[in-house]
C-alpha cells in the first residue's frame, strides 16, 4: 500500500434500505491546516430494497498481496422473506478506480447456504489465524438454523489464499465454523479479529 490507512463506512438507511458502502482513501496533510472534509473515493450501492448492504464492513488483506481488501456484509441478501445473506470482497491493489463500483464488480461473493441464515451479519479480516502468512476471512450468520431448528447462529472462516478463484461460493464451503450451542442463541452478533491475545 501507500502507507496511509483507508477506511470504509456503511449507510444503513440509504435508498429504501438498499444501502451504500463508501470507501475513503487516506491522504497526507499538514497538521496545521487539516482539510475540512475528505472526498469519498468509491461507493457501492445495494440493488435490492431492504438488502442492507454494508450492515458490516472491514478492510484487510485476505489474498496475501500486501494490499487490504474491502469486505462487505449484506445480511438480507436474496429477499426480505428469505434473507440468506451474502459477503462481498473486492481485492485491493496499487490502483483503485474512483467513482461508483457496481455490486457485480466484487471479486468474491459468499452466499448463505440456508434460506434465512443472514450471512454477513458481521464480517472481519481476522489476520493470520493459521500461521501461513496470509490473512483470513471471517463472517457470521446470525440466523443459521441447522435442520430447520432453532436459530443457533454460526461464524464461518475462509482461510486466506493467494489463489482465490473469482466467483460465487456457498458459506458451507468455509474451512471451519464455530456454531452456537444453545437454541435461539443467534451466535455471531459481532465479530472482531487481527489480535494476538496470547
Residue frames relative to the residue before (quaternion, step in Angstrom):
aa qw qx qy qz dx dy dz
X 1.0000 0.0000 0.0000 0.0000 0.00 0.00 0.00
X 0.6405 -0.5460 0.3909 0.3726 3.54 -1.32 -0.11
X 0.5943 -0.6095 0.3500 0.3909 3.57 1.28 0.15
X 0.6620 0.4477 -0.2988 0.5216 3.59 1.29 -0.03
X 0.4375 -0.7059 0.4900 0.2647 3.56 -0.87 0.92
X 0.2156 -0.7472 0.6176 0.1172 3.55 -1.18 0.70
X 0.1242 -0.7973 0.5820 0.1010 3.58 -1.20 0.23
X 0.2225 -0.7544 0.6054 0.1217 3.53 -1.32 0.44
X 0.1167 -0.7883 0.6023 0.0456 3.54 -1.16 0.63
X 0.2663 -0.7468 0.5864 0.1658 3.55 -1.17 0.62
X 0.2400 -0.7653 0.5833 0.1282 3.58 -1.07 0.77
X 0.3382 -0.8390 0.3967 0.1558 3.54 -0.17 1.36
X 0.7970 0.3232 -0.1788 0.4778 3.62 1.00 -0.58
X 0.3899 0.7618 -0.4579 0.2407 3.57 1.25 0.08
X 0.8825 -0.0031 0.0039 0.4702 3.57 -1.05 0.90
X 0.7283 -0.4429 0.2366 0.4663 3.57 0.53 1.25
X 0.6492 -0.5590 0.2879 0.4279 3.55 1.04 0.95
X 0.3175 0.6798 -0.5724 0.3308 3.56 1.06 0.71
X 0.2126 -0.8488 0.4464 0.1873 3.49 1.26 -0.76
X 0.2256 -0.7676 0.5957 0.0708 3.52 -1.35 0.37
X 0.1976 -0.7315 0.6394 0.1303 3.53 -1.23 0.67
X 0.1111 -0.7939 0.5964 0.0400 3.56 -0.95 0.91
X 0.2014 -0.7753 0.5935 0.0787 3.54 -0.97 0.98
X 0.0840 -0.7891 0.6084 0.0062 3.55 -0.80 1.08
X 0.2667 -0.7723 0.5595 0.1392 3.57 -0.80 1.04
X 0.5053 -0.6501 0.4789 0.3045 3.56 -1.03 0.80
X 0.0304 -0.7875 0.6153 0.0165 3.55 -1.18 0.57
X 0.4666 -0.6788 0.4929 0.2803 3.57 -1.04 0.76
X 0.0643 0.7899 -0.6081 0.0460 3.57 -1.10 0.69
X 0.5729 -0.5660 0.4708 0.3602 3.52 -1.31 0.33
X 0.4362 -0.7243 0.4623 0.2673 3.60 -0.61 1.09
X 0.6021 0.5637 -0.3612 0.4349 3.58 1.20 -0.37
X 0.7944 0.1263 -0.0738 0.5895 3.59 1.20 -0.42
X 0.0439 -0.8357 0.5475 -0.0012 3.58 0.45 1.20
X 0.5672 -0.6005 0.4237 0.3718 3.61 -1.09 0.54
X 0.5465 -0.6210 0.4528 0.3326 3.56 -1.13 0.64
X 0.7871 -0.0512 0.0444 0.6131 3.58 1.14 -0.60
X 0.3411 -0.6993 0.5823 0.2357 3.53 -1.32 0.30
X 0.4500 -0.6852 0.5050 0.2700 3.54 -1.05 0.78
X 0.4568 -0.6274 0.5529 0.3033 3.53 -1.20 0.60
X 0.3517 -0.7629 0.5064 0.1946 3.56 -0.71 1.07
X 0.7976 -0.0554 0.0759 0.5958 3.58 0.95 -0.87
X 0.1016 -0.7796 0.6150 0.0610 3.55 -1.18 0.58
X 0.1640 -0.7602 0.6247 0.0709 3.53 -1.22 0.70
X 0.1730 -0.8075 0.5594 0.0718 3.57 -0.64 1.10
X 0.4779 -0.6373 0.5223 0.3044 3.53 -1.14 0.68
X 0.3405 -0.7702 0.5140 0.1631 3.56 -1.18 0.55
X 0.7261 0.3518 -0.2232 0.5470 3.61 1.26 -0.09
X 0.5101 -0.6396 0.4783 0.3194 3.60 -0.88 0.92
X 0.8356 0.2012 -0.1514 0.4882 3.56 -0.96 0.87
X 0.4471 0.7219 -0.4413 0.2901 3.61 1.21 0.20
X 0.2128 -0.8275 0.4889 0.1760 3.56 1.27 -0.53
X 0.0801 0.7925 -0.5878 0.1415 3.55 0.78 1.09
X 0.7988 0.2567 -0.1991 0.5063 3.58 -0.83 0.96
X 0.3103 0.7333 -0.5354 0.2817 3.59 1.17 0.42
X 0.7619 0.0570 -0.0612 0.6423 3.56 1.28 -0.44
X 0.0179 0.7903 -0.6114 0.0351 3.59 -1.03 0.80
X 0.0877 0.7722 -0.6286 0.0281 3.55 -1.22 0.51
X 0.2475 -0.7359 0.6103 0.1576 3.54 -1.35 0.30
X 0.3239 0.7276 -0.5612 0.2252 3.58 -0.92 0.90
X 0.5145 -0.6622 0.4613 0.2898 3.54 -1.16 0.65
X 0.0061 -0.8247 0.5646 -0.0321 3.59 -0.44 1.19
X 0.7155 0.3907 -0.2820 0.5058 3.61 1.22 0.23
X 0.5460 -0.7092 0.3501 0.2762 3.55 1.25 0.47
X 0.5073 0.6683 -0.4243 0.3405 3.60 1.14 0.41
X 0.5910 -0.6082 0.3553 0.3932 3.58 1.27 0.07
X 0.6684 0.4247 -0.2975 0.5333 3.58 1.30 0.01
X 0.4560 -0.6738 0.5018 0.2936 3.57 -0.97 0.83
X 0.2892 -0.7484 0.5800 0.1408 3.52 -1.16 0.76
X 0.4269 -0.6972 0.5210 0.2455 3.56 -1.15 0.66
X 0.0912 -0.7957 0.5988 -0.0077 3.55 -0.74 1.16
X 0.0250 -0.8251 0.5609 -0.0626 3.58 -0.65 1.14
X 0.2292 -0.7714 0.5800 0.1268 3.56 -0.93 0.92
X 0.0543 -0.7605 0.6468 0.0202 3.53 -1.17 0.75
X 0.1426 -0.8739 0.4554 0.0926 3.59 0.42 1.20
X 0.7166 0.4130 -0.2655 0.4953 3.60 1.15 -0.41
X 0.2307 0.7910 -0.5306 0.1989 3.59 1.16 0.53
X 0.7042 0.3740 -0.3922 0.4586 3.51 -1.24 0.81
X 0.6767 -0.3957 0.2893 0.5494 3.61 0.10 -1.23
X 0.6320 -0.5164 0.4024 0.4147 3.56 -1.25 0.34
X 0.6688 0.5034 -0.2977 0.4591 3.58 1.07 -0.73
X 0.7885 0.1543 -0.0686 0.5914 3.60 1.10 -0.72
X 0.0605 0.8580 -0.5059 0.0658 3.59 0.53 1.18
X 0.0958 -0.8224 0.5595 0.0394 3.59 0.16 1.26
X 0.3734 -0.7588 0.4623 0.2664 3.59 1.19 -0.47
X 0.0486 -0.7909 0.6099 0.0117 3.54 -1.29 0.43
X 0.2236 -0.7285 0.6324 0.1394 3.52 -1.35 0.49
X 0.1557 -0.7905 0.5904 0.0482 3.56 -0.90 1.01
X 0.0897 -0.7895 0.6064 0.0303 3.57 -1.05 0.81
X 0.1006 -0.7462 0.6564 0.0473 3.53 -0.98 0.99
X 0.3502 -0.7475 0.5251 0.2071 3.59 -0.70 1.05
X 0.4008 -0.7129 0.5271 0.2308 3.55 -0.93 0.94
X 0.0077 -0.7963 0.6049 -0.0066 3.55 -1.29 0.30
X 0.7137 -0.4470 0.3167 0.4365 3.55 -1.31 0.10
X 0.7580 0.2321 -0.1403 0.5932 3.58 1.17 -0.58
X 0.0470 -0.7843 0.6185 -0.0079 3.59 -0.64 1.14
X 0.3465 -0.7668 0.4915 0.2246 3.62 -0.31 1.15
X 0.3963 -0.7212 0.5118 0.2469 3.60 -0.92 0.82
X 0.6597 0.5468 -0.3683 0.3608 3.52 -1.35 0.01
X 0.7168 -0.4230 0.3008 0.4656 3.59 -1.22 -0.14
X 0.1947 -0.7405 0.6335 0.1117 3.54 -1.14 0.82
X 0.3827 -0.7082 0.5288 0.2691 3.62 -0.75 0.88
X 0.5995 -0.5738 0.4166 0.3713 3.56 -1.10 0.67
X 0.6443 0.5510 -0.3105 0.4300 3.56 1.09 -0.73
X 0.5928 0.5907 -0.3675 0.4058 3.61 1.25 -0.18
X 0.4041 0.7166 -0.4818 0.3017 3.62 1.23 -0.03
X 0.4612 -0.6869 0.4898 0.2749 3.56 -1.03 0.79
X 0.7872 0.1112 -0.0322 0.6057 3.56 1.06 -0.82
X 0.0328 -0.7522 0.6572 0.0338 3.56 -1.12 0.77
X 0.0676 -0.7747 0.6282 0.0257 3.56 -0.90 0.96
X 0.1533 -0.8195 0.5507 0.0414 3.56 -0.54 1.20
X 0.5823 -0.5576 0.4569 0.3759 3.54 -1.21 0.52
X 0.4112 -0.7284 0.4996 0.2252 3.55 -1.08 0.74
X 0.7129 0.3614 -0.2299 0.5553 3.58 1.26 -0.40
X 0.6512 -0.6022 0.2942 0.3561 3.60 -0.99 0.80
X 0.8281 0.1994 -0.0827 0.5173 3.62 0.97 -0.70
X 0.3906 0.7852 -0.4378 0.1982 3.64 1.12 0.35
X 0.3238 -0.7993 0.4687 0.1915 3.62 1.27 -0.10
X 0.0829 0.7965 -0.5868 0.1199 3.57 0.68 1.10
X 0.7093 0.3911 -0.3268 0.4869 3.54 -1.00 0.87
X 0.3037 0.7444 -0.5264 0.2767 3.58 1.24 0.30
X 0.7551 -0.0420 0.0243 0.6538 3.56 1.13 -0.81
X 0.0917 -0.7728 0.6250 0.0616 3.58 -1.14 0.64
X 0.0303 0.8044 -0.5930 0.0204 3.58 -1.17 0.51
X 0.3398 -0.6319 0.6503 0.2497 3.48 -1.26 0.65
X 0.2731 -0.8448 0.4451 0.1170 3.56 -0.22 1.31
X 0.4515 -0.6118 0.5036 0.4101 3.57 1.17 -0.43
X 0.6685 -0.5139 0.3666 0.3931 3.56 -1.30 -0.04
X 0.0840 -0.8467 0.5250 0.0231 3.60 -0.02 1.27
X 0.7505 0.3773 -0.2255 0.4936 3.61 1.17 -0.31
X 0.5378 -0.7030 0.3644 0.2892 3.58 1.25 0.34
X 0.5016 0.6623 -0.4340 0.3484 3.59 1.13 0.45
X 0.5940 -0.6065 0.3527 0.3936 3.58 1.28 0.11
X 0.6852 0.4186 -0.2739 0.5294 3.60 1.29 0.03
X 0.4734 -0.6846 0.4784 0.2798 3.58 -0.90 0.92
X 0.3194 -0.7674 0.5392 0.1350 3.53 -1.16 0.72
X 0.3970 -0.7296 0.5291 0.1736 3.53 -1.27 0.60
X 0.0033 -0.7990 0.6013 -0.0093 3.55 -0.92 0.93
X 0.0620 0.7733 -0.6306 0.0224 3.54 -1.22 0.52
X 0.3361 -0.7499 0.5368 0.1911 3.54 -1.22 0.44
X 0.1903 -0.7338 0.6444 0.1005 3.51 -1.32 0.57
X 0.2269 -0.8661 0.4317 0.1097 3.53 0.23 1.34
X 0.7427 0.3687 -0.2172 0.5150 3.57 1.18 -0.51
X 0.2681 0.7684 -0.5348 0.2274 3.58 1.13 0.52
X 0.0304 0.8044 -0.5868 0.0880 3.57 -0.72 1.11
X 0.2299 -0.8041 0.5303 0.1392 3.62 -0.06 1.21
X 0.8500 0.1043 -0.1089 0.5048 3.53 -1.11 0.83
X 0.5885 -0.6130 0.3502 0.3939 3.57 1.13 0.75
X 0.4173 0.7151 -0.4583 0.3231 3.55 1.16 0.63
X 0.7881 -0.2813 0.2217 0.5006 3.59 -1.19 -0.49
X 0.5853 -0.6103 0.4244 0.3237 3.55 -1.26 0.53
X 0.0724 -0.8296 0.5535 0.0104 3.57 -0.08 1.28
X 0.3025 -0.7652 0.5120 0.2466 3.60 1.00 -0.75
X 0.0237 -0.7988 0.6011 0.0111 3.56 -1.22 0.45
X 0.2680 -0.7016 0.6317 0.1918 3.52 -1.36 0.39
X 0.1637 -0.8063 0.5670 0.0409 3.56 -0.72 1.13
X 0.1281 -0.7882 0.5996 0.0529 3.58 -0.99 0.87
X 0.1173 -0.7266 0.6743 0.0602 3.51 -1.00 1.01
X 0.3588 -0.7302 0.5364 0.2247 3.58 -0.62 1.08
X 0.5191 -0.6567 0.4507 0.3100 3.55 -0.97 0.87
X 0.0156 -0.7893 0.6136 -0.0179 3.54 -1.21 0.55
X 0.4891 -0.6571 0.4880 0.3015 3.54 -1.18 0.53
X 0.7445 0.4113 -0.1953 0.4882 3.55 1.22 -0.41
X 0.0991 0.7898 -0.5919 0.1265 3.59 0.82 0.96
X 0.2631 -0.7296 0.6070 0.1734 3.57 -0.98 0.81
X 0.4221 -0.7167 0.4784 0.2815 3.63 -0.48 1.08
X 0.4632 0.6670 -0.4911 0.3154 3.55 -0.96 0.83
X 0.5776 -0.5748 0.4650 0.3461 3.53 -1.35 -0.33
X 0.0830 -0.7959 0.5997 -0.0042 3.54 -0.92 1.01
X 0.4423 -0.6535 0.5414 0.2901 3.53 -1.33 0.25
X 0.5980 -0.5857 0.4103 0.3621 3.57 -1.10 0.70
X 0.6089 0.5741 -0.3524 0.4189 3.59 1.09 -0.63
X 0.6068 0.5631 -0.3569 0.4329 3.61 1.22 -0.27
X 0.3952 0.7350 -0.4699 0.2878 3.61 1.25 0.01
X 0.5829 -0.6108 0.4131 0.3414 3.55 -1.19 0.53
X 0.7722 -0.1621 0.0549 0.6119 3.58 1.14 -0.52
X 0.1680 -0.7868 0.5865 0.0930 3.55 -1.27 0.28
X 0.2745 -0.7055 0.6266 0.1851 3.52 -1.34 0.45
X 0.1809 -0.8252 0.5326 0.0524 3.55 -0.59 1.18
X 0.5323 -0.5789 0.5068 0.3533 3.52 -1.21 0.53
X 0.3041 -0.7922 0.5115 0.1355 3.57 -1.00 0.81
X 0.7098 0.3879 -0.2320 0.5403 3.57 1.31 -0.14
X 0.5551 -0.6149 0.4407 0.3458 3.58 -0.98 0.82
X 0.8475 0.1004 -0.1327 0.5040 3.54 -1.07 0.96
X 0.3097 0.7696 -0.5001 0.2484 3.61 1.14 0.57
X 0.1193 -0.8188 0.5426 0.1445 3.58 1.07 -0.79
X 0.0404 0.8356 -0.5418 0.0818 3.55 0.87 1.01
X 0.7197 0.4381 -0.3128 0.4385 3.56 -1.02 0.76
X 0.2827 0.7724 -0.5249 0.2190 3.60 1.10 0.50
X 0.7886 0.0605 -0.0211 0.6116 3.58 1.17 -0.59
X 0.0450 -0.7844 0.6185 0.0047 3.57 -1.22 0.53
X 0.0627 0.7702 -0.6324 0.0542 3.55 -1.00 0.88
X 0.0230 -0.8172 0.5758 -0.0110 3.58 -1.06 0.66
X 0.6782 0.5092 -0.3744 0.3748 3.51 -1.37 -0.36
X 0.5312 0.5613 -0.4423 0.4551 3.53 0.96 1.01
X 0.2561 -0.7346 0.6022 0.1792 3.60 -1.13 0.62
X 0.1660 -0.8555 0.4854 0.0700 3.55 0.26 1.31
X 0.7902 0.2383 -0.1350 0.5482 3.60 1.10 -0.64
